[in-house]
Amino acid sequence: MFGSVGSVRETLDRIQGEYQQLPGLRLTMVQAQTLWRLDRNTCRAILAALVDARYLSLASDGTFVRSQPS
């Protein structure tokens, strides 16, 4: 998956930054893999962590979107 905790943090920060800069960003798993050059398992784990943290939501159309603050 990743070589170090630092690289995981950098990748999470990068993905969160993209979603902050582009509030309407909607990506499928495959699109996210391509955009961030991640393998399938890594991408799945990172997106799952962001969904678990309620930073992202999985929309009914299968895209990952930024969660709305409550």
C-alpha positions as CSV (number, residue, x, y, z in Angstrom):
1,M,0.0,0.0,0.0
2,F,2.2,2.9,1.2
3,G,5.8,3.0,2.3
4,S,5.2,5.3,5.3
5,V,2.7,7.0,7.5
6,G,3.9,10.3,6.0
7,S,3.0,9.3,2.5
8,V,-0.5,8.3,3.7
9,R,-1.0,11.6,5.3
10,E,0.3,13.5,2.2
11,T,-2.1,11.6,0.0
12,L,-5.1,12.2,2.4
13,D,-4.1,15.9,2.5
14,R,-3.9,16.1,-1.3
15,I,-7.3,14.5,-1.8
16,Q,-8.9,16.7,0.8
17,G,-7.3,19.7,-0.8
18,E,-8.8,18.8,-4.2
19,Y,-12.3,18.5,-2.7
20,Q,-11.8,21.8,-0.9
21,Q,-10.7,23.6,-4.0
22,L,-13.4,22.1,-6.2
23,P,-16.5,21.9,-4.0
24,G,-18.6,20.2,-6.7
25,L,-16.1,17.5,-7.4
26,R,-17.7,14.1,-7.9
27,L,-15.5,11.1,-8.7
28,T,-16.0,7.4,-9.1
29,M,-13.5,5.0,-7.7
30,V,-11.9,4.5,-11.1
31,Q,-11.7,8.3,-11.7
32,A,-10.1,8.8,-8.3
33,Q,-7.6,6.1,-9.0
34,T,-6.6,7.7,-12.3
35,L,-6.6,11.3,-11.0
36,W,-4.4,10.5,-8.0
37,R,-2.4,7.6,-9.6
38,L,-3.4,5.1,-6.9
39,D,-3.8,1.4,-7.1
40,R,-7.2,0.0,-6.5
41,N,-6.7,-1.2,-3.0
42,T,-5.0,2.0,-1.8
43,C,-7.7,4.2,-3.4
44,R,-10.4,2.1,-1.9
45,A,-8.8,2.3,1.6
46,I,-8.3,6.1,1.5
47,L,-11.8,6.8,0.2
48,A,-13.3,4.5,2.8
49,A,-11.3,6.3,5.5
50,L,-12.6,9.7,4.3
51,V,-16.1,8.4,4.2
52,D,-15.7,6.9,7.7
53,A,-14.4,10.3,8.9
54,R,-17.5,11.9,7.2
55,Y,-15.3,14.1,5.1
56,L,-16.7,12.4,1.9
57,S,-20.0,10.7,1.2
58,L,-20.8,8.0,-1.4
59,A,-23.6,9.3,-3.5
60,S,-26.3,7.1,-4.9
61,D,-24.7,7.3,-8.4
62,G,-21.5,5.8,-7.1
63,T,-19.5,9.0,-6.9
64,F,-17.6,10.3,-3.9
65,V,-18.6,13.8,-3.0
66,R,-17.7,16.1,-0.1
67,S,-20.0,15.7,2.8
68,Q,-22.1,18.7,3.8
69,P,-21.3,20.1,7.2
70,S,-24.1,19.5,9.7
